[in-house]
């Protein structure tokens, strides 16, 4: 099984930084942190960075439970 290389612009992100998540979702930073604290968004901490999984952000926008 061979995997053909793909260009970087065809890869969907696995996670977004808080700033990126605000931009792509049009949700304000404060409300985004509120959603994180309520457990409505799945996050990963890598060092000091908080990353929001693309799957959970998409589910929130589509109205699906995570």
Biopython code that builds the backbone (N, CA, C, O; Angstrom):
import numpy as np
from Bio.PDB.StructureBuilder import StructureBuilder

atoms = [
    (1, "UNK", "N", (0.846, -1.170, 0.000)),
    (1, "UNK", "CA", (0.000, 0.000, 0.000)),
    (1, "UNK", "C", (0.890, 1.231, 0.000)),
    (1, "UNK", "O", (1.687, 1.427, 0.917)),
    (2, "UNK", "N", (0.758, 2.039, -1.001)),
    (2, "UNK", "CA", (1.562, 3.258, -1.039)),
    (2, "UNK", "C", (0.690, 4.465, -0.777)),
    (2, "UNK", "O", (-0.477, 4.516, -1.163)),
    (3, "UNK", "N", (1.274, 5.407, -0.128)),
    (3, "UNK", "CA", (0.572, 6.660, 0.159)),
    (3, "UNK", "C", (1.185, 7.731, -0.721)),
    (3, "UNK", "O", (2.382, 8.006, -0.647)),
    (4, "UNK", "N", (0.357, 8.326, -1.545)),
    (4, "UNK", "CA", (0.846, 9.379, -2.424)),
    (4, "UNK", "C", (0.941, 10.684, -1.650)),
    (4, "UNK", "O", (0.072, 10.989, -0.834)),
    (5, "UNK", "N", (1.983, 11.446, -1.901)),
    (5, "UNK", "CA", (2.108, 12.729, -1.207)),
    (5, "UNK", "C", (1.000, 13.686, -1.625)),
    (5, "UNK", "O", (0.570, 13.711, -2.778)),
    (6, "UNK", "N", (0.557, 14.464, -0.662)),
    (6, "UNK", "CA", (-0.466, 15.474, -0.951)),
    (6, "UNK", "C", (0.098, 16.843, -0.631)),
    (6, "UNK", "O", (1.031, 16.973, 0.161)),
    (7, "UNK", "N", (-0.464, 17.845, -1.241)),
    (7, "UNK", "CA", (0.010, 19.200, -0.961)),
    (7, "UNK", "C", (-0.544, 19.669, 0.375)),
    (7, "UNK", "O", (-1.585, 19.193, 0.827)),
    (8, "UNK", "N", (0.146, 20.590, 0.992)),
    (8, "UNK", "CA", (-0.226, 21.076, 2.321)),
    (8, "UNK", "C", (-1.596, 21.749, 2.314)),
    (8, "UNK", "O", (-2.300, 21.713, 3.323)),
    (9, "UNK", "N", (-1.986, 22.357, 1.204)),
    (9, "UNK", "CA", (-3.266, 23.056, 1.191)),
    (9, "UNK", "C", (-4.452, 22.101, 1.063)),
    (9, "UNK", "O", (-5.590, 22.554, 1.182)),
    (10, "UNK", "N", (-4.250, 20.832, 0.831)),
    (10, "UNK", "CA", (-5.364, 19.898, 0.765)),
    (10, "UNK", "C", (-5.580, 19.177, 2.088)),
    (10, "UNK", "O", (-6.570, 18.462, 2.239)),
    (11, "UNK", "N", (-4.688, 19.345, 3.039)),
    (11, "UNK", "CA", (-4.826, 18.704, 4.341)),
    (11, "UNK", "C", (-5.714, 19.547, 5.255)),
    (11, "UNK", "O", (-5.505, 20.750, 5.407)),
    (12, "UNK", "N", (-6.690, 18.905, 5.850)),
    (12, "UNK", "CA", (-7.547, 19.593, 6.811)),
    (12, "UNK", "C", (-6.837, 19.611, 8.159)),
    (12, "UNK", "O", (-6.183, 18.632, 8.520)),
    (13, "UNK", "N", (-6.951, 20.696, 8.905)),
    (13, "UNK", "CA", (-6.288, 20.751, 10.206)),
    (13, "UNK", "C", (-6.914, 19.762, 11.193)),
    (13, "UNK", "O", (-8.121, 19.521, 11.166)),
    (14, "UNK", "N", (-6.091, 19.206, 12.044)),
    (14, "UNK", "CA", (-6.575, 18.311, 13.102)),
    (14, "UNK", "C", (-7.031, 19.104, 14.310)),
    (14, "UNK", "O", (-7.910, 18.669, 15.054)),
    (15, "UNK", "N", (-6.427, 20.279, 14.503)),
    (15, "UNK", "CA", (-6.745, 21.116, 15.661)),
    (15, "UNK", "C", (-6.449, 22.566, 15.324)),
    (15, "UNK", "O", (-5.698, 22.872, 14.398)),
    (16, "UNK", "N", (-7.056, 23.445, 16.098)),
    (16, "UNK", "CA", (-6.878, 24.878, 15.924)),
    (16, "UNK", "C", (-6.390, 25.493, 17.229)),
    (16, "UNK", "O", (-6.766, 25.046, 18.312)),
    (17, "UNK", "N", (-5.561, 26.510, 17.122)),
    (17, "UNK", "CA", (-5.239, 27.309, 18.304)),
    (17, "UNK", "C", (-6.498, 28.100, 18.657)),
    (17, "UNK", "O", (-7.444, 28.140, 17.870)),
    (18, "UNK", "N", (-6.516, 28.716, 19.808)),
    (18, "UNK", "CA", (-7.682, 29.497, 20.216)),
    (18, "UNK", "C", (-7.928, 30.625, 19.206)),
    (18, "UNK", "O", (-9.070, 30.861, 18.811)),
    (19, "UNK", "N", (-6.877, 31.312, 18.792)),
    (19, "UNK", "CA", (-7.027, 32.406, 17.821)),
    (19, "UNK", "C", (-7.573, 31.905, 16.490)),
    (19, "UNK", "O", (-8.463, 32.521, 15.904)),
    (20, "UNK", "N", (-7.032, 30.778, 16.015)),
    (20, "UNK", "CA", (-7.503, 30.212, 14.748)),
    (20, "UNK", "C", (-8.959, 29.763, 14.857)),
    (20, "UNK", "O", (-9.739, 29.970, 13.927)),
    (21, "UNK", "N", (-9.330, 29.154, 15.977)),
    (21, "UNK", "CA", (-10.708, 28.695, 16.180)),
    (21, "UNK", "C", (-11.675, 29.879, 16.183)),
    (21, "UNK", "O", (-12.788, 29.779, 15.667)),
    (22, "UNK", "N", (-11.254, 30.981, 16.757)),
    (22, "UNK", "CA", (-12.085, 32.191, 16.747)),
    (22, "UNK", "C", (-12.310, 32.670, 15.321)),
    (22, "UNK", "O", (-13.424, 33.046, 14.955)),
    (23, "UNK", "N", (-11.257, 32.657, 14.521)),
    (23, "UNK", "CA", (-11.361, 33.129, 13.133)),
    (23, "UNK", "C", (-12.258, 32.235, 12.293)),
    (23, "UNK", "O", (-13.143, 32.730, 11.595)),
    (24, "UNK", "N", (-12.042, 30.929, 12.350)),
    (24, "UNK", "CA", (-12.792, 30.030, 11.476)),
    (24, "UNK", "C", (-14.247, 29.852, 11.905)),
    (24, "UNK", "O", (-15.091, 29.499, 11.082)),
    (25, "UNK", "N", (-14.550, 30.090, 13.173)),
    (25, "UNK", "CA", (-15.908, 29.879, 13.664)),
    (25, "UNK", "C", (-16.687, 31.171, 13.893)),
    (25, "UNK", "O", (-17.903, 31.137, 14.081)),
    (26, "UNK", "N", (-16.000, 32.299, 13.877)),
    (26, "UNK", "CA", (-16.616, 33.600, 14.184)),
    (26, "UNK", "C", (-17.172, 33.640, 15.605)),
    (26, "UNK", "O", (-18.149, 34.336, 15.883)),
    (27, "UNK", "N", (-16.542, 32.891, 16.492)),
    (27, "UNK", "CA", (-16.906, 32.901, 17.913)),
    (27, "UNK", "C", (-15.862, 33.737, 18.639)),
    (27, "UNK", "O", (-14.667, 33.613, 18.373)),
    (28, "UNK", "N", (-16.309, 34.584, 19.550)),
    (28, "UNK", "CA", (-15.396, 35.422, 20.307)),
    (28, "UNK", "C", (-14.533, 34.612, 21.262)),
    (28, "UNK", "O", (-14.906, 33.520, 21.689)),
    (29, "UNK", "N", (-13.383, 35.165, 21.585)),
    (29, "UNK", "CA", (-12.408, 34.493, 22.445)),
    (29, "UNK", "C", (-12.986, 34.146, 23.827)),
    (29, "UNK", "O", (-12.797, 33.033, 24.318)),
    (30, "UNK", "N", (-13.681, 35.089, 24.442)),
    (30, "UNK", "CA", (-14.251, 34.866, 25.775)),
    (30, "UNK", "C", (-15.289, 33.748, 25.737)),
    (30, "UNK", "O", (-15.295, 32.871, 26.600)),
    (31, "UNK", "N", (-16.165, 33.782, 24.736)),
    (31, "UNK", "CA", (-17.191, 32.742, 24.621)),
    (31, "UNK", "C", (-16.553, 31.387, 24.302)),
    (31, "UNK", "O", (-17.025, 30.352, 24.773)),
    (32, "UNK", "N", (-15.500, 31.391, 23.516)),
    (32, "UNK", "CA", (-14.792, 30.152, 23.199)),
    (32, "UNK", "C", (-14.235, 29.522, 24.478)),
    (32, "UNK", "O", (-14.362, 28.315, 24.684)),
    (33, "UNK", "N", (-13.622, 30.334, 25.330)),
    (33, "UNK", "CA", (-13.106, 29.816, 26.610)),
    (33, "UNK", "C", (-14.247, 29.336, 27.508)),
    (33, "UNK", "O", (-14.083, 28.371, 28.256)),
    (34, "UNK", "N", (-15.394, 29.999, 27.439)),
    (34, "UNK", "CA", (-16.549, 29.563, 28.209)),
    (34, "UNK", "C", (-16.995, 28.166, 27.747)),
    (34, "UNK", "O", (-17.297, 27.299, 28.566)),
    (35, "UNK", "N", (-17.031, 27.966, 26.427)),
    (35, "UNK", "CA", (-17.398, 26.657, 25.887)),
    (35, "UNK", "C", (-16.398, 25.579, 26.303)),
    (35, "UNK", "O", (-16.777, 24.440, 26.578)),
    (36, "UNK", "N", (-15.128, 25.947, 26.346)),
    (36, "UNK", "CA", (-14.097, 25.007, 26.799)),
    (36, "UNK", "C", (-14.330, 24.645, 28.261)),
    (36, "UNK", "O", (-14.291, 23.470, 28.624)),
    (37, "UNK", "N", (-14.569, 25.646, 29.098)),
    (37, "UNK", "CA", (-14.787, 25.403, 30.532)),
    (37, "UNK", "C", (-16.048, 24.591, 30.795)),
    (37, "UNK", "O", (-16.111, 23.847, 31.774)),
    (38, "UNK", "N", (-17.054, 24.725, 29.932)),
    (38, "UNK", "CA", (-18.291, 23.955, 30.066)),
    (38, "UNK", "C", (-18.127, 22.526, 29.544)),
    (38, "UNK", "O", (-19.020, 21.696, 29.710)),
    (39, "UNK", "N", (-16.994, 22.244, 28.918)),
    (39, "UNK", "CA", (-16.752, 20.918, 28.378)),
    (39, "UNK", "C", (-17.410, 20.681, 27.028)),
    (39, "UNK", "O", (-17.525, 19.538, 26.587)),
    (40, "UNK", "N", (-17.840, 21.739, 26.372)),
    (40, "UNK", "CA", (-18.516, 21.602, 25.077)),
    (40, "UNK", "C", (-17.539, 21.562, 23.904)),
    (40, "UNK", "O", (-17.929, 21.247, 22.780)),
    (41, "UNK", "N", (-16.276, 21.878, 24.162)),
    (41, "UNK", "CA", (-15.227, 21.779, 23.153)),
    (41, "UNK", "C", (-14.107, 20.910, 23.704)),
    (41, "UNK", "O", (-13.711, 21.046, 24.861)),
    (42, "UNK", "N", (-13.608, 20.027, 22.873)),
    (42, "UNK", "CA", (-12.517, 19.127, 23.254)),
    (42, "UNK", "C", (-11.187, 19.840, 22.993)),
    (42, "UNK", "O", (-10.928, 20.314, 21.887)),
    (43, "UNK", "N", (-10.364, 19.904, 24.019)),
    (43, "UNK", "CA", (-9.079, 20.589, 23.881)),
    (43, "UNK", "C", (-7.933, 19.664, 24.258)),
    (43, "UNK", "O", (-8.103, 18.684, 24.984)),
    (44, "UNK", "N", (-6.778, 20.003, 23.748)),
    (44, "UNK", "CA", (-5.527, 19.328, 24.099)),
    (44, "UNK", "C", (-4.540, 20.410, 24.498)),
    (44, "UNK", "O", (-4.424, 21.440, 23.832)),
    (45, "UNK", "N", (-3.835, 20.169, 25.583)),
    (45, "UNK", "CA", (-2.772, 21.078, 25.992)),
    (45, "UNK", "C", (-1.454, 20.473, 25.541)),
    (45, "UNK", "O", (-1.130, 19.337, 25.886)),
    (46, "UNK", "N", (-0.707, 21.229, 24.777)),
    (46, "UNK", "CA", (0.629, 20.823, 24.365)),
    (46, "UNK", "C", (1.558, 21.930, 24.845)),
    (46, "UNK", "O", (1.604, 23.017, 24.269)),
    (47, "UNK", "N", (2.293, 21.634, 25.906)),
    (47, "UNK", "CA", (3.072, 22.684, 26.550)),
    (47, "UNK", "C", (2.100, 23.707, 27.112)),
    (47, "UNK", "O", (1.187, 23.359, 27.860)),
    (48, "UNK", "N", (2.296, 24.955, 26.755)),
    (48, "UNK", "CA", (1.387, 26.014, 27.197)),
    (48, "UNK", "C", (0.264, 26.277, 26.206)),
    (48, "UNK", "O", (-0.672, 27.023, 26.494)),
    (49, "UNK", "N", (0.369, 25.648, 25.019)),
    (49, "UNK", "CA", (-0.627, 25.877, 23.969)),
    (49, "UNK", "C", (-1.900, 25.099, 24.220)),
    (49, "UNK", "O", (-1.866, 23.937, 24.625)),
    (50, "UNK", "N", (-3.025, 25.754, 23.974)),
    (50, "UNK", "CA", (-4.319, 25.100, 24.025)),
    (50, "UNK", "C", (-4.783, 24.901, 22.593)),
    (50, "UNK", "O", (-4.933, 25.867, 21.845)),
    (51, "UNK", "N", (-5.011, 23.654, 22.212)),
    (51, "UNK", "CA", (-5.486, 23.347, 20.872)),
    (51, "UNK", "C", (-6.886, 22.764, 20.956)),
    (51, "UNK", "O", (-7.162, 21.892, 21.780)),
    (52, "UNK", "N", (-7.758, 23.255, 20.101)),
    (52, "UNK", "CA", (-9.138, 22.792, 20.041)),
    (52, "UNK", "C", (-9.238, 21.831, 18.869)),
    (52, "UNK", "O", (-8.863, 22.178, 17.749)),
    (53, "UNK", "N", (-9.735, 20.639, 19.113)),
    (53, "UNK", "CA", (-9.814, 19.671, 18.030)),
    (53, "UNK", "C", (-10.805, 20.146, 16.977)),
    (53, "UNK", "O", (-11.869, 20.677, 17.296)),
    (54, "UNK", "N", (-10.438, 19.946, 15.726)),
    (54, "UNK", "CA", (-11.301, 20.354, 14.614)),
    (54, "UNK", "C", (-12.622, 19.606, 14.677)),
    (54, "UNK", "O", (-13.674, 20.162, 14.363)),
    (55, "UNK", "N", (-12.566, 18.335, 15.088)),
    (55, "UNK", "CA", (-13.784, 17.526, 15.186)),
    (55, "UNK", "C", (-14.789, 18.130, 16.163)),
    (55, "UNK", "O", (-15.980, 18.204, 15.861)),
    (56, "UNK", "N", (-14.314, 18.563, 17.338)),
    (56, "UNK", "CA", (-15.247, 19.101, 18.329)),
    (56, "UNK", "C", (-15.770, 20.483, 17.919)),
    (56, "UNK", "O", (-16.920, 20.819, 18.201)),
    (57, "UNK", "N", (-14.935, 21.273, 17.261)),
    (57, "UNK", "CA", (-15.389, 22.585, 16.789)),
    (57, "UNK", "C", (-16.447, 22.408, 15.708)),
    (57, "UNK", "O", (-17.462, 23.105, 15.705)),
    (58, "UNK", "N", (-16.208, 21.475, 14.790)),
    (58, "UNK", "CA", (-17.174, 21.198, 13.726)),
    (58, "UNK", "C", (-18.488, 20.681, 14.313)),
    (58, "UNK", "O", (-19.563, 21.084, 13.870)),
    (59, "UNK", "N", (-18.410, 19.794, 15.303)),
    (59, "UNK", "CA", (-19.606, 19.249, 15.939)),
    (59, "UNK", "C", (-20.404, 20.352, 16.635)),
    (59, "UNK", "O", (-21.635, 20.352, 16.589)),
    (60, "UNK", "N", (-19.717, 21.277, 17.269)),
    (60, "UNK", "CA", (-20.400, 22.383, 17.936)),
    (60, "UNK", "C", (-21.159, 23.232, 16.912)),
    (60, "UNK", "O", (-22.323, 23.572, 17.121)),
    (61, "UNK", "N", (-20.501, 23.568, 15.818)),
    (61, "UNK", "CA", (-21.124, 24.405, 14.792)),
    (61, "UNK", "C", (-22.302, 23.678, 14.140)),
    (61, "UNK", "O", (-23.323, 24.291, 13.828)),
    (62, "UNK", "N", (-22.150, 22.364, 13.938)),
    (62, "UNK", "CA", (-23.212, 21.583, 13.299)),
    (62, "UNK", "C", (-24.323, 21.199, 14.275)),
    (62, "UNK", "O", (-25.334, 20.624, 13.872)),
    (63, "UNK", "N", (-24.139, 21.515, 15.553)),
    (63, "UNK", "CA", (-25.168, 21.230, 16.555)),
    (63, "UNK", "C", (-25.185, 19.798, 17.025)),
    (63, "UNK", "O", (-26.186, 19.341, 17.577)),
    (64, "UNK", "N", (-24.089, 19.073, 16.819)),
    (64, "UNK", "CA", (-24.006, 17.682, 17.254)),
    (64, "UNK", "C", (-23.338, 17.615, 18.621)),
    (64, "UNK", "O", (-22.440, 18.406, 18.906)),
    (65, "UNK", "N", (-23.765, 16.677, 19.476)),
    (65, "UNK", "CA", (-23.081, 16.521, 20.767)),
    (65, "UNK", "C", (-21.699, 15.928, 20.573)),
    (65, "UNK", "O", (-21.487, 15.119, 19.671)),
    (66, "UNK", "N", (-20.751, 16.331, 21.422)),
    (66, "UNK", "CA", (-19.396, 15.783, 21.327)),
    (66, "UNK", "C", (-19.239, 14.580, 22.205)),
    (66, "UNK", "O", (-18.162, 13.987, 22.252)),
]
sb = StructureBuilder()
sb.init_structure("model")
sb.init_model(0)
sb.init_chain("A")
sb.init_seg("    ")
for serial, (resi, resn, name, xyz) in enumerate(atoms, 1):
    if name == "N":
        sb.init_residue(resn, " ", resi, " ")
    sb.init_atom(name, np.array(xyz, "f"), 0.0, 1.0, " ", f" {name:<3s}", serial, name[0])
structure = sb.get_structure()
